[in-house]
Amino acid sequence: MDFESRTIRVMAALRFLSSAVECAAAVYILRLFRIEDALRVNAVLGLVGPTVLILVTLVGLVGAAERLSVERIVLVFVAVLLIFLATRR
């Protein structure tokens, strides 16, 4: 298996893992069945999404680094940073 195939598989696996955590949290919220507890679980999930975004982006950049210029890699990092800044309250 070549490097690009492994990179794609790791990116997909991280996304599958993220969705499994989200689904498990939804089931857990239904089991708890209290608003306060659901909000706590949701707060933890608020950390999962950005973490997965950063990890998948990093894996993708490492996989594409040989084909991307330094300027484009910097632009991707700036774009991710802007997403975080734009979604802050």
Rosetta constraint file for C-alpha pairs under 8 A:
AtomPair CA 1 CA 5 HARMONIC 6.33 0.50
AtomPair CA 1 CA 6 HARMONIC 6.79 0.50
AtomPair CA 2 CA 6 HARMONIC 6.44 0.50
AtomPair CA 3 CA 7 HARMONIC 6.13 0.50
AtomPair CA 3 CA 63 HARMONIC 7.24 0.50
AtomPair CA 4 CA 8 HARMONIC 6.24 0.50
AtomPair CA 4 CA 63 HARMONIC 6.21 0.50
AtomPair CA 5 CA 9 HARMONIC 6.15 0.50
AtomPair CA 6 CA 10 HARMONIC 6.11 0.50
AtomPair CA 7 CA 11 HARMONIC 6.19 0.50
AtomPair CA 7 CA 59 HARMONIC 6.63 0.50
AtomPair CA 7 CA 60 HARMONIC 6.72 0.50
AtomPair CA 7 CA 63 HARMONIC 5.81 0.50
AtomPair CA 8 CA 12 HARMONIC 6.16 0.50
AtomPair CA 8 CA 60 HARMONIC 7.65 0.50
AtomPair CA 9 CA 13 HARMONIC 5.98 0.50
AtomPair CA 10 CA 14 HARMONIC 6.14 0.50
AtomPair CA 10 CA 59 HARMONIC 7.57 0.50
AtomPair CA 11 CA 15 HARMONIC 6.45 0.50
AtomPair CA 11 CA 56 HARMONIC 5.38 0.50
AtomPair CA 11 CA 59 HARMONIC 6.65 0.50
AtomPair CA 11 CA 60 HARMONIC 7.05 0.50
AtomPair CA 12 CA 16 HARMONIC 6.14 0.50
AtomPair CA 13 CA 17 HARMONIC 6.03 0.50
AtomPair CA 14 CA 18 HARMONIC 6.11 0.50
AtomPair CA 14 CA 52 HARMONIC 6.87 0.50
AtomPair CA 14 CA 55 HARMONIC 7.94 0.50
AtomPair CA 14 CA 56 HARMONIC 6.81 0.50
AtomPair CA 15 CA 19 HARMONIC 6.20 0.50
AtomPair CA 15 CA 52 HARMONIC 7.24 0.50
AtomPair CA 15 CA 56 HARMONIC 7.77 0.50
AtomPair CA 16 CA 20 HARMONIC 6.13 0.50
AtomPair CA 17 CA 21 HARMONIC 6.25 0.50
AtomPair CA 18 CA 22 HARMONIC 6.27 0.50
AtomPair CA 18 CA 48 HARMONIC 7.23 0.50
AtomPair CA 18 CA 49 HARMONIC 7.41 0.50
AtomPair CA 18 CA 52 HARMONIC 6.83 0.50
AtomPair CA 19 CA 23 HARMONIC 6.11 0.50
AtomPair CA 20 CA 24 HARMONIC 6.04 0.50
AtomPair CA 21 CA 25 HARMONIC 6.06 0.50
AtomPair CA 22 CA 26 HARMONIC 6.26 0.50
AtomPair CA 22 CA 45 HARMONIC 7.18 0.50
AtomPair CA 23 CA 27 HARMONIC 6.38 0.50
AtomPair CA 24 CA 28 HARMONIC 6.11 0.50
AtomPair CA 25 CA 29 HARMONIC 6.04 0.50
AtomPair CA 25 CA 41 HARMONIC 6.80 0.50
AtomPair CA 25 CA 42 HARMONIC 7.91 0.50
AtomPair CA 25 CA 45 HARMONIC 7.86 0.50
AtomPair CA 26 CA 30 HARMONIC 6.35 0.50
AtomPair CA 27 CA 31 HARMONIC 6.27 0.50
AtomPair CA 28 CA 32 HARMONIC 6.15 0.50
AtomPair CA 29 CA 33 HARMONIC 5.98 0.50
AtomPair CA 29 CA 34 HARMONIC 7.69 0.50
AtomPair CA 29 CA 37 HARMONIC 7.29 0.50
AtomPair CA 29 CA 38 HARMONIC 5.17 0.50
AtomPair CA 29 CA 41 HARMONIC 7.08 0.50
AtomPair CA 32 CA 37 HARMONIC 6.63 0.50
AtomPair CA 32 CA 38 HARMONIC 7.15 0.50
AtomPair CA 33 CA 37 HARMONIC 7.62 0.50
AtomPair CA 33 CA 38 HARMONIC 7.23 0.50
AtomPair CA 34 CA 38 HARMONIC 6.07 0.50
AtomPair CA 35 CA 39 HARMONIC 6.10 0.50
AtomPair CA 36 CA 40 HARMONIC 6.47 0.50
AtomPair CA 37 CA 41 HARMONIC 6.35 0.50
AtomPair CA 38 CA 42 HARMONIC 6.06 0.50
AtomPair CA 39 CA 43 HARMONIC 6.08 0.50
AtomPair CA 40 CA 44 HARMONIC 6.52 0.50
AtomPair CA 41 CA 45 HARMONIC 6.37 0.50
AtomPair CA 42 CA 46 HARMONIC 6.27 0.50
AtomPair CA 43 CA 47 HARMONIC 7.16 0.50
AtomPair CA 44 CA 48 HARMONIC 6.88 0.50
AtomPair CA 45 CA 49 HARMONIC 6.61 0.50
AtomPair CA 46 CA 50 HARMONIC 7.29 0.50
AtomPair CA 47 CA 51 HARMONIC 6.22 0.50
AtomPair CA 48 CA 52 HARMONIC 6.11 0.50
AtomPair CA 49 CA 53 HARMONIC 6.19 0.50
AtomPair CA 50 CA 54 HARMONIC 6.18 0.50
AtomPair CA 51 CA 55 HARMONIC 6.18 0.50
AtomPair CA 52 CA 56 HARMONIC 5.94 0.50
AtomPair CA 53 CA 57 HARMONIC 6.03 0.50
AtomPair CA 54 CA 58 HARMONIC 6.06 0.50
AtomPair CA 54 CA 80 HARMONIC 7.78 0.50
AtomPair CA 55 CA 59 HARMONIC 6.15 0.50
AtomPair CA 56 CA 60 HARMONIC 6.06 0.50
AtomPair CA 57 CA 61 HARMONIC 6.05 0.50
AtomPair CA 58 CA 62 HARMONIC 6.10 0.50
AtomPair CA 59 CA 63 HARMONIC 6.18 0.50
AtomPair CA 60 CA 64 HARMONIC 6.11 0.50
AtomPair CA 61 CA 65 HARMONIC 5.50 0.50
AtomPair CA 61 CA 73 HARMONIC 7.03 0.50
AtomPair CA 64 CA 68 HARMONIC 6.15 0.50
AtomPair CA 65 CA 69 HARMONIC 7.45 0.50
AtomPair CA 65 CA 73 HARMONIC 7.61 0.50
AtomPair CA 68 CA 72 HARMONIC 6.16 0.50
AtomPair CA 68 CA 73 HARMONIC 6.60 0.50
AtomPair CA 69 CA 73 HARMONIC 6.48 0.50
AtomPair CA 70 CA 74 HARMONIC 6.19 0.50
AtomPair CA 71 CA 75 HARMONIC 6.21 0.50
AtomPair CA 72 CA 76 HARMONIC 6.31 0.50
AtomPair CA 73 CA 77 HARMONIC 6.44 0.50
AtomPair CA 74 CA 78 HARMONIC 6.13 0.50
AtomPair CA 75 CA 79 HARMONIC 6.03 0.50
AtomPair CA 76 CA 80 HARMONIC 6.28 0.50
AtomPair CA 77 CA 81 HARMONIC 6.17 0.50
AtomPair CA 78 CA 82 HARMONIC 6.07 0.50
AtomPair CA 79 CA 83 HARMONIC 6.25 0.50
AtomPair CA 80 CA 84 HARMONIC 6.48 0.50
AtomPair CA 81 CA 85 HARMONIC 6.21 0.50
AtomPair CA 82 CA 86 HARMONIC 5.85 0.50
AtomPair CA 83 CA 87 HARMONIC 6.23 0.50
AtomPair CA 84 CA 88 HARMONIC 6.36 0.50
